[in-house]
Structure formats: C-alpha cells, structure tokens
Amino acid sequence: MRIRNATNADLSAVESLLSASDLPLDGVRNNFSSFIVGEDEGKIAGAIGLEEFGSTALLRSAVVSAEHRGNGIGRRLVEQLLDHAEDAGIEELYLLTTTAEKYFPRFGFTPTTRAAVPDALKASAEFQGACPDTAVVMTRRFGTARRVPG
C-alpha cells in the first residue's frame, strides 16, 4: 500500500469510491489538488481531502473501498492529512460525518456545534447541503490535541 498525493488521473477513481460509499461529490473536483490517496497494486483503495479556508480547514471525503476496510488504510490517510494540515499552518480542522463519529476521536477530534463553525467553512459545499443537517460536526485544534494510539 502506498499513500501519495492525488493526481488528476485519480479523480474518476476517487469519485467512484465516494459514490459507492454514498458520500457527496460536491466540491471534490474544485479541491482535488489537496487530496491524498491510498494505492494498492495500481488501484485507488482510499482517499481523503483537505479544503482550506485560511488557518481553518475542512477534512472531507474520507473513504476506503469496501475490500480494503479494516487494514489501516483509513488511519494512514487521516494521519498523513493531519501532518499535512499542521505543516500548512492550519490551526483548526473541522469535519462532517454521518457514520464515523466514533472513529475520529482517536485522532483528537471532538464534537462541536454548527454554530461554532467559522463562517468561511459554512460557505463550503459540504455545509451548504452536500452533507445533511443531521451530520455530526467535529473539530480538532493543532498544538493542543494529541492522537490516541491505535
């Protein structure tokens, strides 16, 4: 398994993975230069994206193919994205999820409210309807959060 920056040639495969997992495609194409992919034997097995808004950002489109789930690809993708975000000077990272609210606390994310989200992020496709209003909002501050092993 190789984790690497996504290229334009990966877009179709990532969109297919997202669709297969019932995840939104809105905004993916516009932010694809900030995506990371997991590649297994030449096939895209997972992806994750970062949508930056100054010193805050949105972790988006975290997906692993059904046949690759449970083998650590998701963890590796999240860890690499977190490292990239911190290196880029991101102070606070947000995400929306309808299925993974128990997964992200191991990376230092905690639940928050939509009201606490900066206005710039609220203007993103994910907050403007790509994700349902029932999605859980989570946040992680850099410099204060510690990753939990495992």
LOZABA-369343 format. One record per residue: x, y, z of N, C-alpha, C in turn; residue in three letters. Coordinates in Angstrom, 2 decimals. Layout:
+---------+---------+---------+---------+---------+---------+---------+---------+---------+------+
|     nxx |     nyy |     nzz |    caxx |    cayy |    cazz |     cxx |     cyy |     czz | code |
+---------+---------+---------+---------+---------+---------+---------+---------+---------+------+
|       X |       Y |       Z |       X |       Y |       Z |       X |       Y |       Z |  Ala |
...
+---------+---------+---------+---------+---------+---------+---------+---------+---------+------+
This chain:
+---------+---------+---------+---------+---------+---------+---------+---------+---------+------+
|     nxx |     nyy |     nzz |    caxx |    cayy |    cazz |     cxx |     cyy |     czz | code |
+---------+---------+---------+---------+---------+---------+---------+---------+---------+------+
|    0.85 |   -1.19 |    0.00 |    0.00 |    0.00 |    0.00 |    0.88 |    1.23 |    0.00 |  Met |
|    0.58 |    2.14 |   -0.89 |    1.33 |    3.39 |   -0.99 |    0.37 |    4.56 |   -0.77 |  Arg |
|    0.75 |    5.47 |    0.11 |   -0.02 |    6.69 |    0.34 |    0.71 |    7.80 |   -0.40 |  Ile |
|   -0.03 |    8.56 |   -1.22 |    0.60 |    9.60 |   -2.02 |   -0.39 |   10.72 |   -2.30 |  Arg |
|    0.14 |   11.85 |   -2.79 |   -0.74 |   12.94 |   -3.21 |   -1.53 |   12.49 |   -4.43 |  Asn |
|   -2.77 |   12.89 |   -4.50 |   -3.61 |   12.55 |   -5.64 |   -3.16 |   13.32 |   -6.87 |  Ala |
|   -3.38 |   12.72 |   -8.03 |   -3.14 |   13.39 |   -9.30 |   -4.47 |   13.51 |  -10.03 |  Thr |
|   -4.53 |   14.34 |  -11.06 |   -5.76 |   14.50 |  -11.83 |   -6.25 |   13.16 |  -12.38 |  Asn |
|   -5.33 |   12.25 |  -12.68 |   -5.70 |   10.95 |  -13.22 |   -6.46 |   10.10 |  -12.20 |  Ala |
|   -6.39 |   10.45 |  -10.92 |   -7.08 |    9.70 |   -9.85 |   -8.51 |   10.16 |   -9.62 |  Asp |
|   -8.91 |   11.29 |  -10.19 |  -10.20 |   11.89 |   -9.87 |  -11.36 |   10.94 |  -10.12 |  Leu |
|  -11.41 |   10.30 |  -11.26 |  -12.52 |    9.41 |  -11.58 |  -12.62 |    8.26 |  -10.59 |  Ser |
|  -11.49 |    7.65 |  -10.24 |  -11.49 |    6.54 |   -9.28 |  -11.96 |    7.00 |   -7.91 |  Ala |
|  -11.53 |    8.18 |   -7.48 |  -11.94 |    8.71 |   -6.18 |  -13.44 |    9.01 |   -6.18 |  Val |
|  -13.92 |    9.63 |   -7.25 |  -15.36 |    9.91 |   -7.35 |  -16.17 |    8.61 |   -7.31 |  Glu |
|  -15.68 |    7.56 |   -7.95 |  -16.37 |    6.26 |   -7.92 |  -16.41 |    5.69 |   -6.50 |  Ser |
|  -15.28 |    5.80 |   -5.78 |  -15.25 |    5.33 |   -4.38 |  -16.24 |    6.10 |   -3.53 |  Leu |
|  -16.27 |    7.41 |   -3.69 |  -17.19 |    8.24 |   -2.90 |  -18.63 |    7.88 |   -3.21 |  Leu |
|  -18.96 |    7.73 |   -4.48 |  -20.32 |    7.37 |   -4.87 |  -20.71 |    6.01 |   -4.30 |  Ser |
|  -19.80 |    5.05 |   -4.36 |  -20.07 |    3.70 |   -3.84 |  -20.33 |    3.71 |   -2.34 |  Ala |
|  -19.79 |    4.72 |   -1.65 |  -19.98 |    4.84 |   -0.20 |  -21.04 |    5.86 |    0.17 |  Ser |
|  -21.81 |    6.32 |   -0.82 |  -22.87 |    7.31 |   -0.61 |  -22.36 |    8.60 |   -0.01 |  Asp |
|  -21.15 |    9.01 |   -0.41 |  -20.58 |   10.27 |    0.06 |  -20.69 |   11.31 |   -1.05 |  Leu |
|  -20.86 |   12.59 |   -0.69 |  -21.08 |   13.63 |   -1.70 |  -19.86 |   13.90 |   -2.57 |  Pro |
|  -20.14 |   14.28 |   -3.81 |  -19.09 |   14.67 |   -4.76 |  -18.95 |   16.19 |   -4.85 |  Leu |
|  -19.92 |   16.93 |   -4.32 |  -19.89 |   18.39 |   -4.40 |  -18.59 |   18.93 |   -3.83 |  Asp |
|  -17.89 |   19.73 |   -4.61 |  -16.66 |   20.37 |   -4.15 |  -15.41 |   19.53 |   -4.29 |  Gly |
|  -15.54 |   18.24 |   -4.61 |  -14.36 |   17.38 |   -4.73 |  -13.46 |   17.87 |   -5.85 |  Val |
|  -14.02 |   18.06 |   -7.03 |  -13.24 |   18.47 |   -8.20 |  -12.50 |   19.78 |   -7.94 |  Arg |
|  -13.16 |   20.73 |   -7.26 |  -12.55 |   22.05 |   -7.01 |  -11.42 |   21.99 |   -5.99 |  Asn |
|  -11.37 |   20.95 |   -5.17 |  -10.36 |   20.85 |   -4.11 |   -9.46 |   19.63 |   -4.28 |  Asn |
|   -9.49 |   19.01 |   -5.44 |   -8.80 |   17.74 |   -5.62 |   -7.28 |   17.86 |   -5.50 |  Phe |
|   -6.75 |   19.04 |   -5.70 |   -5.29 |   19.22 |   -5.57 |   -4.83 |   19.02 |   -4.13 |  Ser |
|   -5.76 |   19.01 |   -3.18 |   -5.42 |   18.81 |   -1.76 |   -5.84 |   17.43 |   -1.27 |  Ser |
|   -6.01 |   16.48 |   -2.16 |   -6.39 |   15.12 |   -1.78 |   -5.17 |   14.23 |   -1.69 |  Phe |
|   -5.30 |   13.21 |   -0.86 |   -4.29 |   12.17 |   -0.69 |   -5.00 |   10.86 |   -0.99 |  Ile |
|   -4.31 |    9.93 |   -1.64 |   -4.90 |    8.64 |   -1.96 |   -4.05 |    7.50 |   -1.42 |  Val |
|   -4.70 |    6.38 |   -1.18 |   -4.02 |    5.13 |   -0.87 |   -4.14 |    4.26 |   -2.10 |  Gly |
|   -3.01 |    3.78 |   -2.59 |   -2.98 |    2.99 |   -3.82 |   -2.48 |    1.58 |   -3.50 |  Glu |
|   -3.21 |    0.58 |   -3.98 |   -2.84 |   -0.81 |   -3.76 |   -2.81 |   -1.51 |   -5.12 |  Asp |
|   -1.62 |   -1.94 |   -5.52 |   -1.44 |   -2.63 |   -6.80 |   -2.03 |   -1.84 |   -7.96 |  Glu |
|   -1.76 |   -0.53 |   -7.97 |   -2.20 |    0.33 |   -9.06 |   -3.64 |    0.77 |   -9.00 |  Gly |
|   -4.37 |    0.38 |   -7.97 |   -5.79 |    0.73 |   -7.84 |   -5.97 |    1.64 |   -6.62 |  Lys |
|   -6.80 |    2.66 |   -6.76 |   -7.08 |    3.56 |   -5.65 |   -7.97 |    2.83 |   -4.64 |  Ile |
|   -7.45 |    2.68 |   -3.42 |   -8.15 |    1.95 |   -2.37 |   -8.77 |    2.87 |   -1.34 |  Ala |
|   -8.35 |    4.14 |   -1.31 |   -8.89 |    5.09 |   -0.35 |   -8.46 |    6.49 |   -0.71 |  Gly |
|   -9.14 |    7.46 |   -0.11 |   -8.82 |    8.87 |   -0.38 |   -9.29 |    9.72 |    0.79 |  Ala |
|   -8.71 |   10.91 |    0.86 |   -9.12 |   11.90 |    1.86 |   -8.72 |   13.27 |    1.33 |  Ile |
|   -9.50 |   14.28 |    1.66 |   -9.22 |   15.61 |    1.15 |   -9.18 |   16.67 |    2.23 |  Gly |
|   -8.58 |   17.78 |    1.86 |   -8.48 |   18.94 |    2.75 |   -8.97 |   20.15 |    1.96 |  Leu |
|   -9.90 |   20.89 |    2.55 |  -10.40 |   22.12 |    1.94 |  -10.00 |   23.26 |    2.88 |  Glu |
|   -9.08 |   24.10 |    2.43 |   -8.51 |   25.13 |    3.30 |   -9.25 |   26.45 |    3.20 |  Glu |
|   -9.40 |   27.09 |    4.36 |  -10.03 |   28.40 |    4.49 |   -9.17 |   29.22 |    5.44 |  Phe |
|   -8.02 |   29.69 |    4.96 |   -7.10 |   30.42 |    5.83 |   -6.49 |   29.47 |    6.84 |  Gly |
|   -6.60 |   29.80 |    8.13 |   -6.00 |   28.98 |    9.18 |   -6.92 |   27.86 |    9.65 |  Ser |
|   -8.10 |   27.76 |    9.06 |   -9.00 |   26.65 |    9.35 |   -9.19 |   25.82 |    8.09 |  Thr |
|   -9.62 |   24.59 |    8.25 |   -9.81 |   23.72 |    7.09 |  -10.87 |   22.69 |    7.39 |  Ala |
|  -11.33 |   22.07 |    6.31 |  -12.33 |   21.02 |    6.38 |  -11.71 |   19.71 |    5.90 |  Leu |
|  -11.71 |   18.70 |    6.76 |  -11.33 |   17.35 |    6.36 |  -12.55 |   16.80 |    5.66 |  Leu |
|  -12.36 |   16.33 |    4.42 |  -13.53 |   15.92 |    3.66 |  -13.25 |   14.66 |    2.85 |  Arg |
|  -14.32 |   14.00 |    2.50 |  -14.28 |   12.89 |    1.56 |  -13.36 |   11.76 |    1.99 |  Ser |
|  -13.34 |   11.44 |    3.27 |  -12.55 |   10.30 |    3.75 |  -13.29 |    9.02 |    3.36 |  Ala |
|  -12.63 |    8.19 |    2.55 |  -13.28 |    6.99 |    2.03 |  -12.24 |    5.89 |    1.82 |  Val |
|  -12.65 |    4.66 |    2.10 |  -11.83 |    3.47 |    1.83 |  -12.74 |    2.47 |    1.13 |  Val |
|  -12.24 |    1.82 |    0.09 |  -13.04 |    0.84 |   -0.63 |  -13.46 |   -0.29 |    0.32 |  Ser |
|  -14.60 |   -0.88 |    0.03 |  -15.13 |   -1.95 |    0.89 |  -14.13 |   -3.08 |    1.08 |  Ala |
|  -13.43 |   -3.44 |    0.02 |  -12.49 |   -4.57 |    0.13 |  -11.21 |   -4.23 |    0.88 |  Glu |
|  -10.96 |   -2.95 |    1.14 |   -9.74 |   -2.56 |    1.86 |  -10.01 |   -2.08 |    3.29 |  His |
|  -11.25 |   -2.08 |    3.70 |  -11.57 |   -1.61 |    5.06 |  -11.02 |   -2.56 |    6.10 |  Arg |
|  -10.57 |   -1.97 |    7.22 |  -10.09 |   -2.78 |    8.34 |   -8.62 |   -3.12 |    8.29 |  Gly |
|   -7.89 |   -2.60 |    7.30 |   -6.46 |   -2.92 |    7.23 |   -5.54 |   -1.73 |    7.47 |  Asn |
|   -6.09 |   -0.62 |    8.00 |   -5.26 |    0.51 |    8.39 |   -5.09 |    1.60 |    7.36 |  Gly |
|   -5.68 |    1.45 |    6.18 |   -5.53 |    2.49 |    5.15 |   -6.16 |    3.79 |    5.63 |  Ile |
|   -7.35 |    3.72 |    6.18 |   -8.02 |    4.92 |    6.66 |   -7.18 |    5.66 |    7.69 |  Gly |
|   -6.63 |    4.92 |    8.64 |   -5.78 |    5.53 |    9.67 |   -4.58 |    6.23 |    9.03 |  Arg |
|   -3.93 |    5.56 |    8.10 |   -2.76 |    6.14 |    7.44 |   -3.12 |    7.39 |    6.65 |  Arg |
|   -4.27 |    7.37 |    5.98 |   -4.71 |    8.55 |    5.23 |   -4.98 |    9.72 |    6.17 |  Leu |
|   -5.70 |    9.46 |    7.27 |   -6.01 |   10.54 |    8.22 |   -4.72 |   11.09 |    8.82 |  Val |
|   -3.81 |   10.22 |    9.24 |   -2.56 |   10.70 |    9.85 |   -1.75 |   11.56 |    8.88 |  Glu |
|   -1.69 |   11.13 |    7.62 |   -0.94 |   11.93 |    6.64 |   -1.62 |   13.28 |    6.39 |  Gln |
|   -2.94 |   13.28 |    6.34 |   -3.66 |   14.54 |    6.15 |   -3.45 |   15.47 |    7.34 |  Leu |
|   -3.49 |   14.93 |    8.55 |   -3.26 |   15.74 |    9.74 |   -1.85 |   16.35 |    9.72 |  Leu |
|   -0.86 |   15.55 |    9.34 |    0.51 |   16.07 |    9.25 |    0.59 |   17.18 |    8.22 |  Asp |
|   -0.04 |   16.98 |    7.07 |   -0.03 |   18.00 |    6.02 |   -0.72 |   19.28 |    6.50 |  His |
|   -1.87 |   19.13 |    7.15 |   -2.60 |   20.31 |    7.64 |   -1.77 |   21.09 |    8.65 |  Ala |
|   -1.13 |   20.37 |    9.57 |   -0.31 |   21.05 |   10.57 |    0.88 |   21.75 |    9.91 |  Glu |
|    1.54 |   21.08 |    8.97 |    2.66 |   21.69 |    8.24 |    2.23 |   22.92 |    7.46 |  Asp |
|    0.96 |   22.93 |    6.99 |    0.43 |   24.05 |    6.22 |   -0.01 |   25.21 |    7.11 |  Ala |
|    0.10 |   25.05 |    8.42 |   -0.27 |   26.13 |    9.34 |   -1.74 |   26.16 |    9.71 |  Gly |
|   -2.45 |   25.08 |    9.45 |   -3.85 |   25.02 |    9.85 |   -3.91 |   24.97 |   11.38 |  Ile |
|   -4.74 |   25.83 |   11.96 |   -4.89 |   25.87 |   13.41 |   -6.05 |   25.02 |   13.89 |  Glu |
|   -7.10 |   24.93 |   13.07 |   -8.27 |   24.16 |   13.47 |   -8.86 |   23.47 |   12.25 |  Glu |
|   -9.18 |   22.19 |   12.44 |   -9.70 |   21.35 |   11.37 |  -11.09 |   20.89 |   11.76 |  Leu |
|  -12.02 |   20.93 |   10.80 |  -13.40 |   20.50 |   11.03 |  -13.74 |   19.35 |   10.10 |  Tyr |
|  -14.78 |   18.60 |   10.45 |  -15.31 |   17.59 |    9.56 |  -16.78 |   17.39 |    9.84 |  Leu |
|  -17.47 |   16.86 |    8.86 |  -18.88 |   16.47 |    8.98 |  -18.95 |   14.98 |    8.73 |  Leu |
|  -19.71 |   14.25 |    9.53 |  -19.85 |   12.82 |    9.32 |  -21.25 |   12.34 |    9.70 |  Thr |
|  -21.71 |   11.37 |    8.96 |  -22.98 |   10.73 |    9.31 |  -22.74 |    9.31 |    9.80 |  Thr |
|  -21.50 |    8.82 |    9.70 |  -21.22 |    7.43 |   10.04 |  -19.98 |    7.21 |   10.89 |  Thr |
|  -19.08 |    8.19 |   11.00 |  -17.78 |    7.94 |   11.62 |  -17.50 |    8.77 |   12.87 |  Ala |
|  -18.53 |    9.17 |   13.59 |  -18.31 |   10.00 |   14.78 |  -17.57 |    9.25 |   15.89 |  Glu |
|  -17.57 |    7.93 |   15.85 |  -16.82 |    7.16 |   16.85 |  -15.38 |    6.86 |   16.38 |  Lys |
|  -15.11 |    7.08 |   15.11 |  -13.78 |    6.81 |   14.54 |  -12.81 |    7.97 |   14.77 |  Tyr |
|  -13.26 |    9.20 |   14.59 |  -12.35 |   10.34 |   14.58 |  -11.83 |   10.80 |   15.94 |  Phe |
|  -12.47 |   10.51 |   17.07 |  -11.87 |   10.92 |   18.35 |  -10.46 |   10.36 |   18.58 |  Pro |
|  -10.13 |    9.22 |   18.02 |   -8.77 |    8.66 |   18.19 |   -7.70 |    9.56 |   17.57 |  Arg |
|   -8.12 |   10.51 |   16.73 |   -7.20 |   11.45 |   16.10 |   -7.29 |   12.84 |   16.73 |  Phe |
|   -7.98 |   12.94 |   17.86 |   -8.08 |   14.21 |   18.57 |   -9.29 |   15.05 |   18.23 |  Gly |
|  -10.23 |   14.52 |   17.45 |  -11.44 |   15.27 |   17.10 |  -12.48 |   15.14 |   18.21 |  Phe |
|  -13.19 |   16.23 |   18.45 |  -14.27 |   16.26 |   19.42 |  -15.51 |   16.85 |   18.78 |  Thr |
|  -16.69 |   16.44 |   19.22 |  -17.92 |   17.01 |   18.66 |  -18.03 |   18.50 |   18.97 |  Pro |
|  -18.65 |   19.22 |   18.06 |  -18.93 |   20.64 |   18.27 |  -20.28 |   20.93 |   17.63 |  Thr |
|  -20.67 |   22.18 |   17.60 |  -21.95 |   22.57 |   17.02 |  -21.72 |   23.30 |   15.70 |  Thr |
|  -22.72 |   23.32 |   14.87 |  -22.63 |   24.08 |   13.61 |  -22.45 |   25.57 |   13.89 |  Arg |
|  -23.01 |   26.05 |   14.98 |  -22.88 |   27.46 |   15.32 |  -21.43 |   27.85 |   15.60 |  Ala |
|  -20.62 |   26.89 |   16.05 |  -19.22 |   27.16 |   16.38 |  -18.30 |   27.15 |   15.16 |  Ala |
|  -18.81 |   26.73 |   14.03 |  -18.01 |   26.63 |   12.81 |  -17.81 |   28.02 |   12.20 |  Val |
|  -16.58 |   28.36 |   11.82 |  -16.34 |   29.67 |   11.18 |  -17.19 |   29.84 |    9.92 |  Pro |
|  -17.61 |   31.08 |    9.67 |  -18.48 |   31.37 |    8.53 |  -17.89 |   30.91 |    7.20 |  Asp |
|  -16.59 |   31.03 |    7.02 |  -15.96 |   30.63 |    5.75 |  -16.22 |   29.15 |    5.47 |  Ala |
|  -16.15 |   28.31 |    6.49 |  -16.40 |   26.88 |    6.30 |  -17.87 |   26.62 |    6.04 |  Leu |
|  -18.74 |   27.41 |    6.66 |  -20.18 |   27.24 |    6.45 |  -20.57 |   27.50 |    5.00 |  Lys |
|  -19.72 |   28.21 |    4.26 |  -19.98 |   28.50 |    2.84 |  -19.53 |   27.36 |    1.93 |  Ala |
|  -18.86 |   26.34 |    2.48 |  -18.38 |   25.22 |    1.67 |  -19.55 |   24.37 |    1.18 |  Ser |
|  -19.31 |   23.61 |    0.12 |  -20.35 |   22.73 |   -0.44 |  -20.87 |   21.75 |    0.60 |  Ala |
|  -19.98 |   21.24 |    1.44 |  -20.41 |   20.26 |    2.44 |  -21.40 |   20.85 |    3.43 |  Glu |
|  -21.15 |   22.10 |    3.85 |  -22.06 |   22.74 |    4.80 |  -23.29 |   23.32 |    4.11 |  Phe |
|  -23.21 |   23.54 |    2.80 |  -24.33 |   24.15 |    2.07 |  -25.29 |   23.12 |    1.49 |  Gln |
|  -25.21 |   21.88 |    1.96 |  -26.20 |   20.92 |    1.55 |  -25.66 |   19.59 |    1.07 |  Gly |
|  -24.38 |   19.49 |    0.76 |  -23.83 |   18.21 |    0.33 |  -23.94 |   17.18 |    1.44 |  Ala |
|  -23.75 |   17.62 |    2.68 |  -23.94 |   16.76 |    3.86 |  -25.24 |   17.17 |    4.53 |  Cys |
|  -26.00 |   16.23 |    5.04 |  -27.28 |   16.59 |    5.66 |  -27.08 |   17.38 |    6.96 |  Pro |
|  -28.12 |   18.11 |    7.32 |  -28.08 |   18.88 |    8.57 |  -27.91 |   17.99 |    9.78 |  Asp |
|  -28.22 |   16.71 |    9.66 |  -28.09 |   15.78 |   10.78 |  -26.65 |   15.28 |   10.96 |  Thr |
|  -25.74 |   15.63 |   10.04 |  -24.35 |   15.19 |   10.15 |  -23.72 |   15.75 |   11.43 |  Ala |
|  -22.90 |   14.94 |   12.07 |  -22.17 |   15.36 |   13.26 |  -21.00 |   16.24 |   12.84 |  Val |
|  -20.83 |   17.36 |   13.53 |  -19.70 |   18.27 |   13.27 |  -18.64 |   17.99 |   14.34 |  Val |
|  -17.41 |   17.83 |   13.88 |  -16.30 |   17.58 |   14.81 |  -15.16 |   18.54 |   14.49 |  Met |
|  -14.32 |   18.78 |   15.48 |  -13.20 |   19.70 |   15.30 |  -11.96 |   19.19 |   16.02 |  Thr |
|  -10.83 |   19.66 |   15.54 |   -9.55 |   19.33 |   16.16 |   -8.65 |   20.56 |   16.04 |  Arg |
|   -8.13 |   20.99 |   17.16 |   -7.18 |   22.10 |   17.17 |   -5.77 |   21.53 |   17.14 |  Arg |
|   -4.88 |   22.19 |   16.42 |   -3.50 |   21.75 |   16.39 |   -2.73 |   22.41 |   17.51 |  Phe |
|   -1.75 |   21.69 |   18.04 |   -0.97 |   22.18 |   19.15 |   -1.54 |   21.82 |   20.50 |  Gly |
|   -2.84 |   21.43 |   20.51 |   -3.44 |   21.05 |   21.78 |   -3.95 |   19.61 |   21.78 |  Thr |
|   -4.29 |   19.10 |   20.60 |   -4.83 |   17.75 |   20.51 |   -3.70 |   16.73 |   20.39 |  Ala |
|   -3.88 |   15.61 |   21.01 |   -2.94 |   14.50 |   20.91 |   -3.65 |   13.32 |   20.29 |  Arg |
|   -2.97 |   12.66 |   19.40 |   -3.55 |   11.45 |   18.80 |   -3.48 |   10.31 |   19.80 |  Arg |
|   -4.55 |    9.55 |   19.82 |   -4.60 |    8.38 |   20.69 |   -4.07 |    7.19 |   19.88 |  Val |
|   -3.08 |    6.46 |   20.40 |   -2.55 |    5.32 |   19.64 |   -3.63 |    4.29 |   19.32 |  Pro |
|   -3.45 |    3.62 |   18.18 |   -4.38 |    2.55 |   17.82 |   -5.31 |    2.95 |   16.83 |  Gly |
+---------+---------+---------+---------+---------+---------+---------+---------+---------+------+
